[in-house]
C-alpha cells in the first residue's frame, strides 16, 4: 500500500468508529450514505473520491 492508501484506510476506520458511536437520527443516516459511497469508491481504488465522501460523512456527523 502507498502512504496515501494507508491514510485513506485509517480515515475509513476512524469515520466508521465515529458512525458506530453516533446516536440514531438524520445526521447518522446522512453520514452512513456518504460512508457507503466512500466504501464503494475505495473498492474501485479511487482515493480522491473516497476521501471526499469520508470528509462529507465527518461533516454530516458534526
N, C-alpha and C positions, 0 to 999 in steps of 0.2 A: 504494500500500500504506500502511496505517496503521502507526504506530510499533510497535504490538503485533504486527502481521503480520510486520514486519521482524525483530523479536526472535524470533518463532517460526521464521522461515526460517533465521536464524542458528543457533538452537538445533538445528534439524534437521540442518544442515550439521555442526555440532560433534559431535552424537551419532553421525552417520554416519561421521565420521572416526574416532571412538573405536571404533566397531564394526569398522571395517576393520582397525584395528591390534590388536584383541583376539585373543588366541590361541583356537583352536577349543576348544569344550567346552560344558558345560551353561550357564555364565554367558552366553556369547555367544549360544547358542540362545535363551535366555530374553529377552535384550536385543533380539535380532532380532525376536522376536514382538511385543514392545512397540513397536519402531521401525516395523514394518509396520502396526500398529494406529494409530500416530501419523500415518503417511503417509496412511492411509485417512481419518482424521479431518481431516487438513489438506486433503485433496481436497474434503471436504464443508464446508470453511471453518468448522470447529468448533475455534477456537483453544484453548478451555478443555480439551477432550478431548485435543487434540494435545499440549499442554504436560503434561498428566497422564501420558500414555503416554511422552513423552520423559523425564520425571523417573523413571518406573519403569524405563526402559531404562538410564538412567545409574546408577540404584541397583543394577540387576542386574549391571552391569559392575564395580561397586566391590568 
